[in-house]
Amino acid sequence: MLKQKSIIITFVVFASLSLSAQIENDAGFWGTFTIQKKITKKISVVIDQELRLRENFQRINLFYTNLGVDYKFSKYFKLSPSYRAIQKMRLDNTISHRHRLSLDATLKKKFNKITLAERVRYQIEVQDFYTSNKGKLPEQFLRFRTDLKYAFNDKMTPFISCELRYQIRSWRGNDMFYNNGFHRIRNIVGADYEINNKHSITLYYLIQNEFNIADIENIYIVGLAYTFSL
């Protein structure tokens, strides 16, 4: 009897969460410009500038500048620390300033024309450091991304990837109630095209789905990235 009651209570709780969850859908665009410079055989410096649009491509969501370093321990493993300065537009057209530190650990293995990579990212971020009561409370996430690439020819490399985000701690609104859990997944399909040894472009389509939270937003992104190698 006690077991049956527990099952009924669990069902009622999950049903109420499903009914109360608000699901919103949105489409946007991410455009990225990257400059990378190889310093030594093992070390490269990377600078990214990105613009993101949301609300069906009609409103600027954010800009960010990312400064990073790639250190290759071998052809199979690299570490990549980075700093990101983010300017996110609020609905009242004011700007929320955010600062992020990340550390990526990437394992990569080639099988003839196929390349499989697994990236684990530890991410810590603060927002509105001087103007918010929560500004000095850092958010922390782990992100797990798997990439599968196929070298179609010398120029074209199609790929698919999947990324899961694990929330360690967050202080945004009611986000703190969802600590220590997975709440977001990104699925991406795209292709890299190498114009020459200095210029390349990437075109992709990204679907982001949220789950296990009250207010769910699903976004559908068209992305274009250009990379210039010095």
C-alpha positions as CSV (number, residue, x, y, z in Angstrom):
1,M,0.0,0.0,0.0
2,L,2.8,2.4,0.9
3,K,4.6,1.6,-2.4
4,Q,1.4,2.3,-4.3
5,K,0.9,5.6,-2.6
6,S,4.5,6.6,-3.4
7,I,3.9,5.8,-7.1
8,I,0.7,7.8,-7.2
9,I,2.4,10.8,-5.5
10,T,5.3,10.7,-7.9
11,F,2.9,10.5,-10.9
12,V,0.9,13.5,-9.6
13,V,4.1,15.6,-9.1
14,F,5.4,14.9,-12.6
15,A,2.0,15.5,-14.1
16,S,1.7,18.9,-12.4
17,L,5.2,19.9,-13.5
18,S,4.3,19.0,-17.1
19,L,1.1,21.0,-17.0
20,S,2.7,24.1,-15.4
21,A,5.7,24.2,-17.8
22,Q,5.5,26.9,-20.3
23,I,7.1,26.0,-23.7
24,E,8.2,28.8,-26.0
25,N,9.8,28.4,-29.5
26,D,12.1,30.8,-31.1
27,A,14.4,31.1,-34.2
28,G,17.6,33.0,-34.6
29,F,20.9,33.5,-36.2
30,W,24.5,33.2,-34.9
31,G,27.3,34.8,-36.8
32,T,30.9,34.3,-35.8
33,F,34.2,35.8,-36.9
34,T,37.4,34.0,-35.7
35,I,41.0,34.9,-36.0
36,Q,43.5,32.2,-35.0
37,K,47.3,32.3,-34.8
38,K,49.6,29.4,-34.4
39,I,52.4,30.4,-32.0
40,T,54.3,27.1,-31.8
41,K,53.5,23.5,-32.8
42,K,51.6,23.0,-29.6
43,I,50.1,26.5,-28.8
44,S,47.5,28.6,-30.8
45,V,45.8,31.8,-29.9
46,V,42.1,32.2,-30.9
47,I,39.9,35.3,-30.9
48,D,36.1,35.0,-31.6
49,Q,33.6,37.8,-32.1
50,E,30.0,36.7,-32.3
51,L,26.6,38.3,-32.9
52,R,23.3,36.5,-32.0
53,L,19.8,37.4,-33.1
54,R,16.6,36.1,-31.6
55,E,12.8,36.5,-31.8
56,N,12.6,35.2,-35.4
57,F,15.8,37.0,-36.4
58,Q,14.3,40.4,-35.5
59,R,16.1,41.4,-32.3
60,I,19.7,41.4,-31.2
61,N,20.3,38.9,-28.4
62,L,23.9,39.4,-27.6
63,F,27.5,40.1,-28.7
64,Y,30.5,38.4,-27.2
65,T,34.3,38.5,-27.6
66,N,36.1,35.3,-26.7
67,L,39.9,35.1,-26.1
68,G,41.3,31.6,-25.9
69,V,44.4,29.5,-26.1
70,D,44.7,25.9,-27.4
71,Y,47.5,23.8,-26.0
72,K,47.9,20.4,-27.8
73,F,49.6,17.8,-25.6
74,S,49.3,15.3,-28.5
75,K,47.3,14.8,-31.7
76,Y,44.7,13.2,-29.5
77,F,44.4,15.6,-26.6
78,K,44.3,19.4,-26.0
79,L,43.3,21.8,-23.3
80,S,41.8,25.2,-24.1
81,P,41.3,27.9,-21.4
82,S,39.3,31.0,-22.5
83,Y,37.7,34.2,-21.3
84,R,34.5,35.6,-22.7
85,A,33.1,39.1,-22.4
86,I,29.3,39.1,-23.1
87,Q,27.0,42.0,-23.8
88,K,23.4,40.7,-23.6
89,M,20.5,42.9,-24.6
90,R,17.6,43.1,-22.1
91,L,14.0,43.6,-23.2
92,D,14.2,47.3,-22.3
93,N,17.3,47.7,-24.6
94,T,19.7,48.1,-21.7
95,I,22.8,45.8,-21.7
96,S,23.7,43.1,-19.2
97,H,27.5,42.7,-18.9
98,R,28.7,39.1,-18.3
99,H,32.1,37.6,-17.8
100,R,32.8,33.9,-18.4
101,L,35.8,31.7,-17.8
102,S,36.0,28.2,-19.4
103,L,38.3,25.3,-19.6
104,D,37.9,22.7,-22.4
105,A,39.4,19.3,-22.4
106,T,39.1,17.6,-25.9
107,L,39.9,14.1,-26.9
108,K,40.0,13.3,-30.7
109,K,40.5,10.2,-32.7
110,K,40.6,9.7,-36.5
111,F,39.4,6.6,-38.3
112,N,40.3,7.1,-41.9
113,K,37.9,9.8,-43.1
114,I,36.0,9.9,-39.9
115,T,37.0,12.0,-36.8
116,L,35.4,11.5,-33.4
117,A,35.9,14.1,-30.7
118,E,34.7,14.5,-27.2
119,R,34.9,17.8,-25.4
120,V,34.2,18.5,-21.7
121,R,33.9,22.1,-20.7
122,Y,33.9,23.6,-17.2
123,Q,32.2,27.0,-17.3
124,I,31.9,29.7,-14.6
125,E,30.1,33.0,-15.2
126,V,29.1,36.2,-13.4
127,Q,26.6,38.8,-14.7
128,D,26.1,42.4,-13.8
129,F,29.0,42.2,-11.3
130,Y,28.7,45.7,-10.0
131,T,25.0,46.4,-10.5
132,S,23.2,43.2,-9.3
133,N,22.8,41.7,-5.9
134,K,23.6,38.4,-7.4
135,G,26.5,39.8,-9.5
136,K,29.2,38.2,-7.3
137,L,27.5,34.8,-7.2
138,P,29.1,32.8,-10.0
139,E,27.2,30.3,-12.0
140,Q,28.8,27.0,-12.8
141,F,28.1,24.5,-15.6
142,L,29.6,21.4,-17.2
143,R,29.1,20.9,-20.9
144,F,29.6,17.5,-22.7
145,R,29.9,17.7,-26.5
146,T,30.4,14.8,-29.0
147,D,31.4,15.7,-32.6
148,L,31.4,13.3,-35.5
149,K,33.1,14.6,-38.7
150,Y,33.5,13.0,-42.2
151,A,36.1,14.3,-44.6
152,F,34.0,14.3,-47.8
153,N,36.9,15.7,-49.8
154,D,39.9,18.0,-49.4
155,K,37.6,21.0,-48.9
156,M,34.3,19.8,-47.4
157,T,33.8,18.2,-44.0
158,P,30.2,17.6,-42.9
159,F,29.6,17.0,-39.2
160,I,27.0,16.3,-36.6
161,S,27.3,17.0,-32.9
162,C,25.4,16.7,-29.6
163,E,26.0,18.7,-26.4
164,L,24.4,18.2,-23.0
165,R,24.7,20.9,-20.3
166,Y,24.8,20.0,-16.6
167,Q,23.9,22.8,-14.1
168,I,26.2,22.7,-11.1
169,R,24.9,26.0,-9.6
170,S,23.0,29.0,-10.9
171,W,21.5,32.1,-9.3
172,R,19.3,33.3,-12.1
173,G,15.7,33.6,-10.9
174,N,14.5,30.2,-9.9
175,D,17.4,28.4,-11.5
176,M,18.9,27.5,-8.2
177,F,16.1,24.9,-7.8
178,Y,17.6,23.0,-10.7
179,N,21.1,22.7,-9.5
180,N,23.0,19.4,-9.9
181,G,21.1,18.3,-13.0
182,F,20.9,18.2,-16.8
183,H,18.5,20.7,-18.3
184,R,19.6,21.4,-21.9
185,I,20.6,19.6,-25.1
186,R,21.9,21.0,-28.4
187,N,21.9,19.0,-31.6
188,I,23.8,20.4,-34.6
189,V,24.3,19.5,-38.2
190,G,26.6,21.4,-40.5
191,A,29.7,21.5,-42.7
192,D,33.1,23.0,-42.7
193,Y,34.4,24.4,-46.0
194,E,38.1,25.2,-46.4
195,I,38.5,28.0,-49.0
196,N,42.3,27.9,-48.7
197,N,44.9,27.4,-46.0
198,K,44.0,30.8,-44.4
199,H,40.2,31.1,-44.9
200,S,37.4,28.7,-44.0
201,I,33.6,28.9,-43.4
202,T,31.2,26.8,-41.4
203,L,27.4,26.6,-42.0
204,Y,25.3,24.8,-39.5
205,Y,21.8,24.4,-38.1
206,L,21.3,24.0,-34.3
207,I,18.3,22.9,-32.3
208,Q,18.4,23.6,-28.6
209,N,15.9,21.9,-26.3
210,E,15.4,22.5,-22.5
211,F,13.9,20.0,-20.1
212,N,13.3,19.3,-16.4
213,I,12.6,23.1,-15.7
214,A,9.5,25.1,-15.4
215,D,9.8,27.6,-18.3
216,I,11.1,25.8,-21.4
217,E,12.5,27.5,-24.5
218,N,13.3,25.7,-27.7
219,I,15.4,27.6,-30.2
220,Y,16.2,26.9,-33.8
221,I,19.4,28.5,-35.0
222,V,21.0,29.1,-38.4
223,G,24.7,29.7,-37.9
224,L,27.5,31.0,-40.1
225,A,31.1,31.2,-39.0
226,Y,34.2,32.5,-40.8
227,T,37.7,31.7,-39.7
228,F,40.9,33.5,-40.7
229,S,44.2,31.8,-39.9
230,L,47.2,34.1,-39.6
